């Protein structure tokens, strides 16, 4: 495993020994880092609500062969669109990132990528995402187009509201409705409720993540729920975890098949969130980062059981 001293161009908060730093060609590393390919957790957190949407649709309507492509397309789409979103975020935040210890090593503030190059990379990723979206049918296409406004607004939210995590949740969980619409050809109440539950989940995990930066954020005037909640975060996040579970339970209840299997997965999801709260310490940055990344497992538990319920 290589250290940062052996690879001085690596991003500070990327996992040590990630595949970009170890194996990617040198010329590609800045672009892959701009897309956060060295930190795949964001792709997982964008993808998992999409898979929830497929599971809910199968529970409501039964499985179809096309669902296999929806699952694959969501994986590919999450990869490139998360990359595009991160590129856009870094373009808008390049001056802020240069002032924060954890982010000043990113490709734009460190000078590894030019602003013009970042815009070109953004467009390229967006075109790939559009090509994938066009395979999912009219309802999903319109849902995808509608999501662009949320993606565009999110990087600016921390400048005007203490609740930027809400804007992240609006965008990151949109896929539960998009994937459901790809299967059903329409939007029903169940995925909308699941979207709201996902937003509460995002506030939960991204507040934990934001506690890493509270001191730097305070110095430069960036707002976040971590700064807003402060020492009360564990208690308040318990409320958002409960809200997420309740809304997801309602979404499962609005489907018609094998709900007991879906509820079993939700119990596993809820248990994971409670485990996170048990060891959460707002003052321990490494603990916050570990817990944030662990939400991949929480979301996978629910996605797996929804898939079993839909296929059974």
CORTA-V874118 format. One record per backbone hydrogen bond with DSSP energy under -0.5 kcal/mol. CO is the residue of the C=O (numbers start at 0). NH is the residue of the N-H. E is the energy in kcal/mol with one decimal. If there is no record, write none. Layout:
BEGIN
CO:NH:E
CO:NH:E
END
This chain:
BEGIN
2:6:-1.2
6:9:-2.1
10:13:-1.4
14:17:-1.5
17:21:-1.9
18:22:-3.0
18:23:-1.2
19:23:-0.7
24:27:-1.4
24:28:-1.1
25:29:-0.6
27:31:-2.5
28:32:-2.6
29:33:-1.9
30:34:-1.4
31:36:-3.0
32:35:-1.4
35:38:-1.9
37:14:-0.6
38:41:-1.0
39:42:-0.6
39:43:-1.9
40:44:-2.4
41:45:-1.4
42:46:-2.4
43:47:-2.9
44:48:-0.5
45:49:-0.6
46:49:-0.8
46:50:-1.8
47:51:-2.2
48:52:-2.2
49:53:-1.8
50:54:-2.4
51:55:-2.8
52:56:-2.1
53:57:-2.4
54:58:-2.3
55:59:-1.8
56:60:-2.2
57:61:-2.6
58:256:-0.5
63:66:-1.2
64:67:-1.4
64:68:-0.7
65:69:-2.1
66:70:-2.5
67:71:-2.0
68:72:-3.7
69:73:-2.5
70:74:-1.6
71:75:-2.5
72:76:-3.2
73:77:-2.8
74:78:-1.7
75:79:-2.2
76:80:-2.9
77:81:-1.9
78:82:-1.4
79:83:-2.3
80:84:-2.6
81:85:-2.6
82:86:-2.2
83:87:-2.5
84:88:-2.6
85:89:-2.6
86:90:-2.0
87:91:-2.3
88:92:-1.9
90:93:-0.7
92:96:-3.5
93:97:-1.2
95:98:-1.9
95:99:-0.6
96:99:-0.9
99:102:-1.0
99:103:-1.7
101:12:-0.6
102:105:-1.9
105:109:-2.2
106:111:-1.5
106:112:-1.7
107:110:-1.3
113:117:-2.2
114:118:-2.1
115:119:-2.0
116:120:-2.3
117:121:-2.3
118:122:-2.2
119:123:-2.2
120:124:-2.2
121:125:-2.2
122:126:-2.2
123:127:-1.7
124:128:-2.4
125:129:-2.2
126:130:-2.1
127:131:-1.8
128:132:-2.4
129:133:-2.1
131:134:-1.6
132:135:-2.1
136:140:-2.3
137:141:-2.4
138:142:-1.9
139:143:-2.6
140:144:-2.4
141:145:-2.2
142:146:-1.3
143:147:-0.6
144:147:-1.2
145:148:-0.9
145:149:-0.5
146:150:-2.0
147:151:-2.4
148:152:-1.9
149:153:-2.2
150:154:-0.6
152:155:-1.9
152:156:-0.7
153:156:-1.7
153:157:-0.5
155:158:-1.8
155:159:-0.6
156:159:-1.4
156:160:-2.0
157:222:-2.3
162:165:-1.2
162:166:-0.9
163:167:-2.1
164:168:-2.3
165:169:-2.5
166:170:-1.7
167:171:-3.3
168:172:-1.7
170:173:-1.0
172:175:-1.6
173:176:-1.2
173:177:-1.9
174:178:-3.0
175:179:-1.2
176:180:-2.5
177:181:-1.9
178:182:-1.5
179:183:-2.9
180:184:-2.6
187:191:-0.9
188:192:-2.5
189:193:-2.4
190:194:-2.2
191:195:-1.8
192:196:-2.2
193:197:-2.5
194:198:-2.0
195:199:-1.8
196:200:-1.9
197:201:-2.6
198:202:-2.4
199:203:-1.8
200:204:-2.7
201:205:-3.0
202:206:-1.5
203:207:-1.4
204:208:-1.9
205:209:-2.5
206:210:-1.1
207:210:-0.6
208:211:-1.7
209:212:-1.6
210:213:-0.6
212:216:-3.2
213:217:-2.1
214:218:-1.7
215:219:-1.8
216:220:-1.2
216:221:-2.1
223:227:-2.0
224:228:-3.1
225:229:-2.1
228:231:-1.9
229:232:-1.7
231:235:-2.4
232:236:-3.3
233:237:-1.4
234:238:-1.1
235:239:-1.6
236:240:-2.5
237:241:-2.3
238:242:-2.4
239:243:-2.4
240:244:-2.3
241:245:-2.5
242:246:-2.4
243:247:-2.4
244:248:-2.3
245:249:-2.0
246:250:-2.3
247:251:-2.3
248:252:-2.3
249:253:-1.2
251:254:-1.6
257:260:-0.5
257:261:-1.4
258:262:-2.8
259:263:-1.8
260:264:-1.8
261:265:-1.8
262:266:-2.0
263:267:-1.6
264:268:-2.2
265:269:-2.7
266:270:-2.5
267:271:-1.8
268:272:-1.9
269:273:-2.2
270:274:-2.1
271:275:-2.2
272:276:-2.1
273:277:-1.7
274:278:-1.2
275:278:-0.6
275:279:-1.1
280:283:-2.1
282:284:-0.8
283:287:-2.3
284:288:-2.5
285:289:-2.2
286:290:-2.6
287:291:-2.6
288:292:-2.2
289:293:-1.5
290:294:-0.5
291:294:-1.4
292:295:-1.6
293:296:-1.0
293:297:-1.3
294:298:-2.4
295:299:-2.2
296:300:-2.1
297:301:-1.4
298:302:-2.4
299:303:-2.8
300:304:-1.8
301:305:-2.3
302:306:-2.1
303:307:-2.3
304:308:-2.5
305:309:-2.3
306:310:-2.0
307:311:-1.9
END
